[in-house]
C-alpha cells in the first residue's frame, strides 16, 4: 500500500461480537472500515447495513483482490487464523489478527515467515497491551520505580453458562480457558519480564465436559528468584487484577484486562494513581498502533513483537503438553 496515505482502509473478517467491539474502537481511531467478510453473505450484508460499511463479501479471496483495502482485521475463531492471515499477507495486505494469533507456536511461526517474506505488517491483536494504564505501568517499570521485579500475580476468569455449541467450549473452534482467557495474564507477565521465555513452567488444567479446559493455573519461573502466577477460567469469576511486586514497592492494575487505572505503591510514600481518560472502548489504541506502524513503513510493532507472540504461544504449548491436551486440528 501507499504508506503516505492519510486514510487507511480496513476489511473486517468475521461478523461476531469481537468484530463489533473492534469496529467501535477502529472508528474512534479514525480508521476507515470499508468492508466486512462473513461466511454468510446475508450476515455480511446485515453487518454492513447496520454499521454503514460500503462493501460486504462472503468470499475471502474476492475481498483480498480489492485494491482499496490496506489492512485486514481477523476476528474469527482461533483455528482459522493461520490460513486467513497467510492468504492476506500473500495478497500484500497488512494483518491485525485476534489473540491468540494461532493455535500453537508452529502455526504462528508460519504466519511470521509469510509476513517477513511479503514485507508486510502483521501483529497479534493484544489490545490490552496498548491501553494507557499499561503504558503507565511500563514507564514505572522502565524507571525502576519498584526496584527489581520479583513476583507478578495476574488472573482473568469469567463465568459463562455451559452451552456445548458455543465457541468457548468447542474444541474444534479452539475453545478453552487457556487460549481464550489465559493469554491475557500471560501477556501481562511477559510484558513485565521483557518478553523473555520462562526457564521453568508448572501448570494445572481442569478439563470440562466438553473436553476443553475450563480452569488453568500456572507458575512461571524467570530465573534470578523471579516468579509469576497466572490463573484463567471460563466458568468461574476471578478477581481479574494484576499485581507486580518489586524490592522497593508494588503496582496494582485492578481489572487489568479493561485497563482503566493503575496504582504505584512505594514504601513510605503516597500512592501514585493513573486514572487517565480512556477513549472509546480501548480497542482504538491497538488500531492506532497498526496504522502508525504502516505509515512509518514498519512491518512489526515494537510493543507487541513477533518474537513475544511466539514466546506466549510456546508457553501455552508447554502447558497443554504437560496435560496432553491437543485440539482436533493438531491431531
C-alpha positions in Angstrom: 0.0 0.0 0.0 1.0 3.6 -0.3 2.5 4.4 3.1 1.9 8.1 2.7 -1.9 7.6 2.7 -3.6 9.6 5.4 -6.7 7.3 5.5 -6.1 3.6 5.9 -8.9 1.3 4.7 -9.8 -1.8 6.7 -11.6 -5.0 6.0 -13.1 -6.9 8.9 -13.2 -10.7 8.7 -15.9 -12.2 10.9 -19.2 -10.6 11.9 -19.3 -11.7 15.6 -19.1 -9.9 18.8 -15.3 -9.2 18.8 -15.6 -7.6 15.3 -18.3 -5.3 16.7 -16.0 -4.2 19.5 -13.1 -3.7 17.3 -15.2 -1.7 14.8 -16.2 0.7 17.6 -12.5 1.2 18.5 -11.4 1.5 14.9 -13.8 4.3 14.2 -12.7 6.2 17.3 -9.1 5.8 16.0 -10.1 7.4 12.7 -9.6 4.1 10.8 -11.8 3.6 7.8 -13.7 0.3 7.7 -14.7 -0.3 4.1 -15.5 -4.0 4.0 -16.9 -6.9 6.1 -16.4 -10.6 5.2 -18.5 -13.4 6.6 -19.2 -17.0 5.6 -22.8 -15.9 5.1 -23.5 -13.2 2.5 -26.7 -12.4 4.4 -24.9 -11.9 7.6 -22.2 -9.8 5.9 -24.9 -7.6 4.3 -26.7 -7.2 7.6 -23.5 -6.2 9.4 -22.6 -3.8 6.7 -26.0 -2.2 6.7 -26.1 -1.9 10.4 -22.7 -0.3 10.6 -22.7 1.8 7.5 -19.9 -0.2 5.8 -19.8 0.1 2.0 -18.7 -3.4 0.9 -19.6 -6.9 2.0 -18.4 -10.3 0.9 -18.8 -14.0 1.6 -15.7 -14.7 -0.5 -12.4 -14.0 1.3 -10.3 -14.1 -1.9 -12.6 -11.7 -3.6 -12.1 -9.2 -0.8 -8.3 -9.7 -1.0 -8.4 -8.7 -4.7 -9.9 -5.3 -3.8 -7.0 -2.8 -4.2 -8.7 -0.3 -1.9 -8.2 -2.4 1.2 -5.0 -1.8 3.1 -5.4 -3.8 6.3 -7.3 -7.0 7.2 -8.6 -7.5 10.8 -9.2 -11.1 11.5 -11.8 -11.8 14.2 -12.7 -15.4 13.5 -12.2 -18.5 15.7 -8.6 -19.4 16.5 -8.1 -22.4 14.2 -8.9 -20.2 11.2 -6.2 -17.6 11.9 -3.2 -19.2 10.2 -4.8 -19.7 6.9 -6.6 -16.4 6.7 -3.5 -14.5 7.8 -1.1 -16.1 5.4 -3.6 -15.6 2.5 -3.9 -11.9 3.3 -0.1 -11.4 3.7 0.4 -13.2 0.4 -2.0 -10.7 -1.1 0.2 -7.9 0.3 -2.4 -6.8 2.9 -1.4 -5.8 6.4 -2.9 -8.0 9.1 -4.1 -7.5 12.6 -5.1 -10.9 13.9 -7.1 -11.5 17.1 -5.4 -13.1 20.0 -4.4 -15.8 20.3 -3.0 -15.4 16.9 -2.7 -19.1 16.3 -3.5 -22.5 17.9 0.2 -23.2 18.5 3.7 -21.8 18.0 4.3 -23.8 14.8 1.4 -22.1 13.1 2.4 -18.7 14.3 6.0 -19.1 13.0 4.5 -19.9 9.6 2.5 -16.6 9.8 5.5 -14.6 10.8 7.5 -16.2 7.9 4.8 -15.0 5.5 4.9 -11.5 6.9 8.7 -11.4 6.5 8.7 -12.8 3.0 6.0 -10.4 1.8 7.5 -7.4 3.7 4.0 -6.9 5.1 2.8 -5.7 8.5 1.5 -8.3 10.9 0.6 -8.1 14.6 -1.3 -10.1 17.2 -4.3 -8.1 18.4 -3.3 -8.0 22.1 -5.4 -4.9 22.7 -4.8 -4.6 26.4 -1.1 -4.1 25.8 -1.8 -0.7 24.3 -4.1 0.7 27.0 -2.9 3.9 28.7 -2.7 2.4 32.2 -0.4 -0.4 30.8 1.7 2.3 29.2 2.0 4.0 32.6 3.0 0.6 34.1 5.7 0.1 31.5 7.0 3.6 32.3 7.1 2.9 36.0 9.0 -0.3 35.4 11.5 1.3 33.0 12.2 4.0 35.5 12.9 1.4 38.2 10.2 2.8 40.5 9.6 -0.5 42.3 13.2 -1.7 42.1 13.9 -5.2 40.9 10.7 -7.1 40.0 10.4 -10.3 41.9 6.8 -11.6 41.6 3.8 -11.0 39.3 0.2 -12.2 40.0 -2.4 -11.9 37.3 -5.8 -13.6 36.9 -8.6 -13.5 34.3 -11.7 -15.5 34.7 -15.3 -15.2 33.8 -18.4 -17.3 34.5 -20.1 -18.4 31.3 -23.1 -20.7 31.2 -22.3 -24.1 29.7 -23.5 -24.2 26.1 -21.8 -27.1 24.2 -22.1 -25.5 20.8 -20.6 -22.2 22.0 -17.1 -21.4 20.6 -15.8 -21.1 24.1 -16.5 -24.8 24.8 -15.9 -26.2 21.3 -12.5 -27.9 20.8 -13.0 -27.6 17.0 -13.1 -23.8 17.4 -10.1 -23.7 19.8 -12.3 -23.4 22.9 -10.9 -23.4 26.4 -9.9 -21.1 29.2 -6.2 -21.1 28.5 -6.2 -19.7 24.9 -9.2 -17.5 25.4 -8.6 -16.0 28.8 -5.2 -17.2 30.0 -3.3 -15.4 27.3 -4.2 -12.1 29.0 -2.4 -12.7 32.3 0.4 -14.5 30.5 0.8 -11.5 28.2 0.9 -9.1 31.1 3.5 -11.2 32.9 5.5 -11.4 29.6 5.4 -7.6 29.3 6.8 -7.2 32.8 9.6 -9.6 32.2 10.6 -8.1 28.9 9.1 -10.8 26.6 11.6 -13.4 27.8 10.9 -17.1 27.8 10.4 -18.6 31.3 13.1 -21.0 32.4 10.5 -23.3 34.0 6.7 -23.8 33.8 4.4 -25.7 36.2 0.7 -25.9 35.5 -2.6 -27.4 36.2 -5.5 -27.7 33.8 -9.1 -28.9 34.6 -11.0 -30.3 31.6 -14.7 -29.8 31.5 -17.5 -32.0 30.0 -16.8 -30.5 26.5 -13.2 -31.8 26.6 -11.8 -28.3 26.8 -10.1 -26.7 29.7 -12.3 -24.6 32.0 -9.6 -23.7 34.5 -5.9 -23.2 34.3 -3.3 -22.3 36.9 0.3 -21.6 36.0 3.6 -20.9 37.9 6.4 -19.5 35.7 10.0 -19.1 36.8 12.1 -16.4 35.0 15.3 -17.1 36.9 17.1 -14.9 39.4 14.3 -15.5 42.0 11.7 -14.1 39.7 8.4 -15.9 39.6 4.9 -15.3 38.3 1.5 -16.8 38.9 -1.4 -16.8 36.4 -4.9 -18.2 36.5 -7.6 -18.4 33.9 -11.2 -19.7 33.9 -14.3 -19.6 31.7 -16.8 -20.9 34.2 -15.5 -19.1 37.3 -15.4 -15.4 38.1 -11.9 -14.5 39.3 -10.6 -11.2 40.8 -9.1 -10.2 37.4 -6.5 -8.0 39.0 -2.8 -7.8 38.4 -0.1 -7.2 41.0 3.6 -6.6 40.3 5.9 -6.8 43.3 9.4 -5.4 43.5 12.1 -4.7 46.0 11.0 -1.1 46.5 7.2 -1.3 46.1 4.4 -2.7 44.0 2.0 -1.9 41.3 -1.7 -2.7 41.2 -3.7 -2.8 37.9 -7.3 -3.5 39.0 -9.4 -5.4 36.4 -6.3 -5.2 34.2 -7.9 -6.5 31.1 -10.1 -3.4 30.9 -7.2 -1.2 31.8 -8.9 1.8 33.4 -6.5 2.5 36.2 -3.1 1.6 37.8 -1.6 2.5 41.2 2.1 2.7 42.1 2.6 1.9 45.8 6.0 2.7 47.2 7.2 2.1 50.7 6.9 5.2 52.8 5.4 7.4 50.0 2.0 8.5 49.0 0.4 6.2 46.3 0.6 7.4 42.7 -2.6 6.8 40.7 -3.0 6.7 37.0 -6.6 7.4 36.1 -6.2 8.9 32.7 -9.1 9.2 30.3 -9.7 6.1 28.2 -11.1 7.0 24.8 -13.8 4.7 23.3 -13.7 1.0 24.3 -10.0 0.7 24.3 -9.7 -1.3 21.0 -8.8 2.0 19.4 -5.3 2.0 20.8 -4.2 -1.2 19.0 -5.7 0.2 15.8 -3.7 3.4 16.2 -0.5 1.3 16.7 -1.2 -0.6 13.5 -1.9 2.5 11.4 1.1 4.3 12.8 3.4 1.4 12.0 2.1 1.2 8.5 2.6 4.9 7.9 6.1 4.6 9.2 6.9 1.7 6.9 7.2 -0.8 9.7 6.2 -4.4 9.4 6.3 -5.2 13.1 5.2 -3.4 16.3 7.9 -2.8 18.9 5.2 -3.0 21.6 3.8 -6.4 20.5 6.6 -8.1 18.7 6.6 -11.3 16.7 9.1 -12.9 19.0 7.0 -12.2 22.1 3.8 -13.5 20.5 5.7 -16.7 19.6 7.0 -17.0 23.2 3.4 -16.7 24.5 2.3 -19.4 22.2 5.2 -21.6 23.3 4.3 -21.1 26.9 0.7 -22.2 26.2 2.0 -25.1 24.1 4.1 -26.3 27.0 1.2 -26.0 29.4 -1.1 -28.1 27.1 1.7 -30.6 26.5 2.0 -31.2 30.3 -1.6 -32.3 30.3 -1.6 -34.0 26.8 -4.3 -31.6 25.7 -4.4 -31.1 21.9 -7.0 -29.6 19.6 -8.6 -31.6 16.8 -6.7 -29.5 14.2 -3.4 -30.7 15.8 -4.2 -34.4 15.7 
